[in-house]
């Protein structure tokens, strides 16, 4: 745990956040941080990272802690370091020092939490030990897989309202995460010509993140099998003709995330077919970002990506018909099955622990359509929201080799023409876009994304 000299500014930011929460709820709330989980024996734990809702109001990733928020005040519940812990971990700050750093009005040992629970709301933490404790202490089920009810729902809705729009302190951290992520991707592009496996490129990228004392905001995706959307295997050899899809993001010391994807040729040069598809994906990427302004529906941004991709595939002779009609039939989803992006903040899929409660505007429901069902965000955009834009093209055998799918779309897909693009397994281009009062700002714009510029970055190290 890090305590910096910026404690006064941190305490001020946290004070403003809890004052804002106090205007939205008239009951106390307790947020648990969570507890470290053993990896294989008790003293060997997985890296600990506190609940994002806790971090938003407490500022620090404190293990085995809780905060009580009421009337704009913060009470901290945690134990001081155990005697002898300095032998193994060095001198660590105690409860009172942490309280000053985060601006807590009062502090208590964790054992006293039970006497401060009357009428409180909470949000479940993901680790089983903590949500079990929450359920036992509050005498009601507090489960990550169960939608919140009553005052827990009111608390969740209030926190969503605050976290949807980032304050200046959050934006400062998000820009740091973006800058390091850009450097990591450039390192990956520089490494690919000499690398023999995906793992070597991953290592070059994550080395940059670690060297900035940050962590990855999610498990890195660095793969020649880009058609596997969340591929976390890195053993494949790199061969000329392969495309490498790298989806890697940094997370700052205080928990704020970036999320960026680039796809580039292992040889340094796209084939003609790879470039054709790449340019379609980039056209969708650019069109979507151009349309980001306050008030626009994110679903409309997604549908614009779908239409742009469909138009490009028609031009290549892969699809037949009119783009709008193909999208209405979800034909685009054969190659672009996921949504155009998601919220970004303390979580890489921000507040997705709350399910569609955060991602979907009140009154909107997730679609059952093939081409819309994986849309993670369905809200009108507001200044201060940070979203990803990440269109893609994938040849997923599970989809394209399905006999029912082939039969349903045989009149609009030229399967023979598609076979000529066999060297394109998966392409995704992703950037982080802030909605501003006048339009938008791409926080990751310093990382080039045109085919020529990507080739230049890869070949520049030769």
C-alpha positions in Angstrom: 0.0 0.0 0.0 1.3 3.4 -1.0 0.9 6.6 0.9 2.1 9.6 -1.0 2.7 13.2 -0.2 -0.5 14.1 -2.1 -2.6 13.1 0.9 -4.2 16.5 1.1 -5.4 16.5 -2.5 -6.6 12.9 -2.1 -8.5 13.7 1.1 -10.1 16.6 -0.7 -11.2 14.5 -3.6 -12.6 11.8 -1.4 -14.4 14.5 0.7 -16.1 15.8 -2.4 -17.1 12.3 -3.5 -18.7 11.4 -0.3 -20.5 14.8 -0.1 -21.9 14.0 -3.5 -23.1 10.6 -2.3 -24.7 12.2 0.7 -26.9 14.2 -1.6 -28.2 11.1 -3.2 -29.0 8.8 -0.2 -30.3 9.5 3.2 -29.1 6.3 4.9 -25.6 5.0 5.9 -23.6 2.7 3.7 -20.7 0.4 4.4 -18.3 -0.7 1.7 -16.0 -3.6 2.3 -12.6 -3.7 0.6 -12.3 -7.5 0.3 -9.6 -9.9 1.5 -6.6 -11.5 -0.1 -7.2 -15.0 -1.5 -4.6 -17.8 -0.9 -3.0 -19.1 -4.1 -2.0 -22.5 -2.8 -1.2 -22.0 0.9 -2.3 -19.2 3.3 0.9 -17.1 3.1 1.1 -17.2 -0.7 -1.7 -15.0 -1.9 -2.9 -13.8 -5.2 -2.1 -10.1 -5.7 -4.7 -8.1 -3.7 -6.8 -5.4 -5.3 -9.7 -3.8 -3.2 -13.2 -3.5 -4.5 -13.5 -0.6 -6.9 -16.5 0.9 -5.0 -14.3 0.9 -1.9 -11.4 2.5 -3.7 -13.6 5.2 -5.2 -14.4 6.5 -1.7 -11.4 5.4 0.3 -8.7 6.1 -2.3 -6.4 3.2 -1.3 -6.5 -0.5 -1.9 -6.6 -1.6 1.8 -7.0 -5.3 2.5 -9.5 -6.4 5.2 -11.0 -3.0 5.7 -14.4 -1.3 5.5 -15.6 2.3 5.4 -18.9 3.6 6.7 -20.3 6.6 4.8 -23.0 8.7 6.4 -24.0 12.3 6.0 -20.8 13.1 4.0 -18.5 11.6 6.7 -16.2 8.6 6.5 -15.4 6.2 9.2 -12.5 3.7 8.7 -12.6 0.2 10.1 -9.4 -1.8 9.9 -6.7 -3.3 12.2 -3.2 -2.0 12.7 -0.4 -4.2 11.4 0.2 -7.2 13.6 3.2 -7.3 15.9 6.1 -8.8 14.0 4.7 -8.0 10.5 7.5 -5.5 10.0 10.0 -8.4 9.9 8.4 -9.6 6.7 6.8 -6.6 5.2 8.7 -3.6 6.6 7.1 -0.7 8.5 3.6 -0.1 7.2 1.2 2.7 8.0 -1.2 2.2 10.8 -4.9 3.0 10.9 -4.5 6.6 12.2 -2.0 7.5 9.6 -4.2 6.1 6.8 -7.1 8.0 8.3 -5.3 11.3 7.9 -4.3 10.4 4.3 -7.9 9.7 3.2 -9.6 12.3 5.4 -11.5 9.9 7.7 -13.4 11.5 10.5 -13.2 8.5 12.8 -11.4 5.2 12.9 -12.1 1.8 14.6 -10.6 -1.7 14.7 -12.5 -4.0 12.4 -14.0 -5.9 15.3 -16.1 -2.8 16.1 -17.8 -2.8 12.7 -20.6 -5.0 14.0 -21.9 -2.3 16.3 -22.2 0.2 13.4 -24.5 -1.7 11.1 -27.9 -0.4 11.9 -29.8 0.6 8.7 -26.8 0.3 6.4 -26.7 -0.5 2.7 -23.9 -2.2 0.9 -22.6 -3.7 -2.3 -21.3 -7.2 -2.5 -17.5 -7.8 -2.9 -16.5 -10.5 -5.4 -14.5 -12.7 -3.1 -16.5 -15.4 -1.3 -14.9 -14.8 2.1 -16.1 -11.2 2.1 -19.6 -11.6 0.7 -20.1 -14.4 3.2 -19.1 -12.0 6.0 -21.3 -9.3 4.6 -24.3 -11.7 4.5 -23.7 -12.9 8.1 -23.2 -9.4 9.6 -26.2 -7.8 7.8 -28.4 -10.9 8.2 -29.4 -10.9 4.6 -28.0 -12.4 1.4 -25.3 -10.1 -0.1 -24.4 -12.0 -3.3 -22.4 -10.9 -6.4 -24.7 -13.0 -8.6 -27.9 -11.6 -7.1 -29.3 -8.2 -8.2 -29.4 -5.7 -5.3 -32.7 -5.0 -3.6 -34.1 -2.2 -1.4 -31.6 0.2 0.0 -28.8 -1.8 -1.5 -30.3 -1.1 -4.9 -30.6 2.6 -4.0 -26.9 2.7 -3.0 -25.9 1.0 -6.2 -27.9 3.4 -8.3 -26.3 6.4 -6.4 -22.8 5.1 -6.9 -23.5 4.5 -10.6 -24.6 8.0 -11.0 -21.4 9.3 -9.5 -19.0 6.9 -11.2 -20.5 7.3 -14.7 -18.9 10.7 -14.9 -15.3 11.1 -14.0 -14.0 13.9 -11.8 -10.7 15.7 -12.5 -8.8 13.4 -10.0 -10.0 10.3 -11.9 -9.2 11.8 -15.3 -5.6 12.5 -14.1 -5.2 8.9 -13.2 -6.9 7.7 -16.4 -4.5 9.8 -18.5 -1.5 8.2 -16.7 -2.9 4.7 -17.4 -3.4 5.7 -21.1 0.1 7.1 -21.4 1.8 3.9 -20.1 -0.5 1.7 -22.1 0.6 3.6 -25.3 4.3 3.0 -24.4 3.6 -0.7 -23.8 2.0 -1.1 -27.2 4.9 0.6 -28.9 7.2 -1.7 -27.1 5.2 -4.7 -28.4 5.4 -3.5 -31.9 9.1 -2.9 -31.6 9.6 -6.4 -30.3 7.5 -8.5 -32.7 10.1 -8.8 -35.5 12.6 -10.5 -33.3 10.1 -12.4 -31.1 9.6 -16.1 -31.6 6.4 -16.5 -29.6 3.4 -14.5 -28.4 4.8 -14.7 -24.9 7.9 -12.7 -25.9 5.8 -9.8 -27.2 3.6 -10.0 -24.1 6.7 -9.8 -22.0 8.0 -6.7 -23.8 4.6 -5.0 -23.2 4.1 -5.9 -19.6 7.7 -5.0 -18.8 6.8 -1.4 -19.6 3.8 -1.5 -17.4 5.7 -3.0 -14.5 8.6 -0.6 -14.9 6.1 2.3 -14.3 5.0 0.6 -11.0 1.7 -0.3 -12.5 -0.2 -3.5 -13.1 -2.2 -4.8 -16.0 -5.9 -3.8 -15.7 -6.9 -7.2 -17.1 -5.2 -10.4 -18.3 -3.3 -9.4 -21.5 -4.5 -10.8 -24.8 -1.5 -11.1 -27.1 -2.3 -13.7 -29.8 -2.2 -14.8 -33.4 -5.5 -16.4 -32.7 -7.4 -13.1 -32.7 -10.7 -14.9 -33.5 -10.7 -16.1 -29.9 -12.0 -12.9 -28.3 -10.4 -13.4 -24.8 -7.5 -15.5 -25.7 -5.1 -15.8 -22.8 -2.6 -18.4 -24.2 0.8 -17.2 -25.3 2.6 -20.3 -26.5 2.0 -20.0 -30.3 5.1 -19.4 -32.5 5.1 -16.3 -34.6 5.3 -16.9 -38.3 5.5 -14.6 -41.3 1.9 -14.0 -42.6 0.4 -14.0 -39.1 -1.5 -11.1 -37.6 -0.8 -10.4 -33.9 -3.7 -9.0 -31.9 -2.5 -7.2 -28.7 -5.2 -6.1 -26.2 -3.3 -4.8 -23.2 -4.0 -2.1 -20.7 -2.2 -0.6 -17.7 -3.8 0.1 -14.3 -2.4 2.9 -12.1 -1.2 2.4 -8.5 -4.6 3.8 -7.4 -6.6 1.5 -9.5 -7.6 3.4 -12.7 -7.5 1.5 -16.0 -6.8 1.8 -19.7 -7.8 -0.6 -22.4 -6.2 -0.6 -25.9 -6.0 -3.0 -28.8 -3.8 -2.9 -31.9 -3.4 -5.6 -34.6 -0.3 -5.8 -36.7 1.5 -8.1 -39.1 4.3 -10.2 -37.6 6.4 -9.7 -40.7 5.9 -5.9 -40.6 3.7 -5.8 -43.8 0.0 -6.5 -44.2 -1.0 -8.8 -47.0 -3.5 -7.3 -49.5 -6.3 -9.2 -47.9 -5.3 -8.3 -44.4 -5.0 -4.6 -45.3 -8.5 -4.7 -47.0 -10.1 -6.0 -43.8 -8.0 -3.8 -41.5 -9.1 -0.7 -43.4 -12.8 -1.7 -43.0 -12.3 -2.1 -39.2 -10.4 1.3 -39.0 -13.2 3.0 -41.0 -15.7 1.7 -38.4 -13.5 2.8 -35.6 -13.0 6.3 -37.0 -16.7 6.8 -37.9 -17.8 5.9 -34.4 -15.3 8.2 -32.7 -16.4 11.0 -35.0 -20.0 10.6 -33.8 -19.2 10.8 -30.1 -20.9 13.9 -28.6 -23.0 14.4 -25.5 -26.5 13.0 -25.9 -25.8 10.5 -28.6 -27.0 7.0 -27.8 -24.2 4.5 -27.5 -26.3 1.9 -29.2 -26.4 4.1 -32.2 -22.6 4.2 -32.2 -22.6 0.4 -32.1 -25.1 0.3 -35.1 -22.9 2.7 -37.0 -20.0 0.3 -36.6 -22.2 -2.6 -37.8 -23.3 -0.7 -40.8 -19.8 0.5 -41.7 -18.4 -3.0 -41.5 -21.3 -4.4 -43.6 -20.7 -1.7 -46.2 -17.0 -2.6 -46.4 -17.7 -6.3 -46.7 -20.1 -5.6 -49.5 -17.5 -3.6 -51.3 -15.1 -6.6 -51.0 -17.7 -9.0 -52.3 -18.0 -11.0 -49.1 -21.5 -9.8 -48.4 -24.3 -9.1 -50.8 -27.2 -6.7 -50.4 -27.8 -3.4 -48.7 -25.9 -2.7 -45.5 -28.9 -1.5 -43.4 -30.9 -4.6 -44.4 -28.0 -6.9 -43.6 -27.6 -5.3 -40.1 -31.3 -5.7 -39.5 -30.8 -9.4 -40.1 -27.7 -9.4 -37.9 -25.5 -10.6 -40.8 -22.7 -8.3 -39.6 -22.5 -10.3 -36.3 -21.1 -13.3 -38.2 -17.8 -11.3 -38.2 -18.5 -8.7 -35.5 -20.4 -10.5 -32.7 -19.5 -8.3 -29.7 -20.5 -4.8 -28.8 -18.6 -1.6 -29.9 -17.2 -1.1 -26.4 -17.9 -0.4 -22.7 -17.4 2.0 -19.8 -13.9 2.5 -18.5 -12.7 3.7 -15.1 -11.7 1.9 -12.0 -12.8 -1.3 -13.7 -11.7 -2.1 -17.2 -15.4 -2.9 -17.8 -16.5 -0.2 -15.3 -19.0 -1.3 -12.7 -19.8 -4.5 -14.5 -20.0 -6.2 -11.1 -23.5 -4.5 -11.0 -24.4 -6.2 -14.3 -26.7 -4.2 -16.7 -27.7 -1.9 -13.8 -24.7 0.3 -14.6 -24.4 -0.3 -18.4 -28.0 0.1 -19.3 -30.1 3.3 -18.9 -33.3 2.8 -16.8 -36.0 1.4 -19.1 -33.5 -0.2 -21.5 -33.1 -4.0 -21.6 -30.4 -6.2 -23.2 -31.5 -7.4 -26.6 -31.9 -11.0 -27.5 -30.7 -10.3 -31.0 -27.5 -12.0 -32.2 -26.1 -8.6 -33.3 -27.0 -6.7 -30.2 -27.0 -9.2 -27.3 -23.4 -8.5 -26.3 -23.6 -4.7 -26.1 -22.2 -3.8 -22.7 -23.4 -0.2 -22.7 -26.7 1.3 -23.7 -27.0 4.8 -22.4 -26.9 8.3 -23.9 -23.4 9.7 -23.6 -22.6 12.4 -21.1 -19.6 14.7 -20.6 -17.1 13.0 -18.4 -17.9 9.5 -19.4 -15.0 7.4 -20.7 -15.8 4.7 -23.2 -13.9 2.3 -25.4 -14.5 2.1 -29.2 -13.3 -1.3 -30.4 -14.8 -2.6 -33.7 -13.4 -5.9 -35.0 -13.6 -8.5 -37.7 -13.2 -12.2 -36.7 -13.5 -15.5 -38.5 -14.8 -17.7 -35.6 -15.1 -21.3 -36.6 -17.8 -21.8 -34.0 -20.0 -19.3 -35.9 -18.9 -19.7 -39.5 -18.9 -23.5 -39.6 -22.3 -23.8 -38.1 -24.6 -25.4 -40.7 -27.6 -23.6 -39.4 -25.8 -20.3 -39.7 -24.6 -21.1 -43.2 -28.1 -22.1 -44.3 -29.8 -19.0 -42.8 -27.3 -16.6 -44.5 -26.5 -18.5 -47.7 -28.2 -15.8 -49.8 -26.1 -12.9 -48.5 -22.6 -14.4 -47.8 -20.3 -15.3 -50.6 -18.5 -18.1 -48.9 -16.1 -18.7 -51.8 -15.0 -15.0 -51.7 -14.7 -15.2 -47.9 -12.3 -18.1 -48.3 -9.8 -15.8 -50.0 -9.4 -14.0 -46.7 -8.2 -17.0 -44.7 -5.1 -15.1 -43.5 -7.4 -12.8 -41.4 -8.3 -14.6 -38.3 -9.0 -11.6 -36.1 -8.6 -7.8 -36.2 -9.6 -5.4 -33.5 -8.7 -1.7 -33.1 -9.5 -0.1 -29.8 -9.1 3.3 -28.2 -10.2 5.1 -25.0 -12.5 8.0 -25.7 -13.6 10.7 -23.3 -16.9 12.5 -23.9 -16.4 16.2 -23.5 -18.8 19.1 -23.4 -18.1 19.9 -27.0 -17.5 16.4 -28.4 -14.8 14.0 -27.5 -11.1 13.5 -26.7 -9.2 10.3 -27.6 -7.0 9.6 -24.6 -4.9 7.1 -26.5 -4.6 9.1 -29.8 -0.8 9.1 -29.5 -0.7 5.4 -30.5 -1.0 5.3 -34.3 -3.6 3.1 -35.9 -3.5 3.4 -39.6 -2.2 0.5 -41.6 0.9 2.4 -42.8 1.7 3.8 -39.4 1.4 0.4 -37.7 3.7 -1.1 -40.3 6.1 1.8 -39.7 6.2 1.1 -36.0 6.8 -2.6 -36.5 9.5 -2.1 -39.2 11.1 0.9 -37.5 13.2 -1.4 -35.3 14.6 -3.4 -38.3 
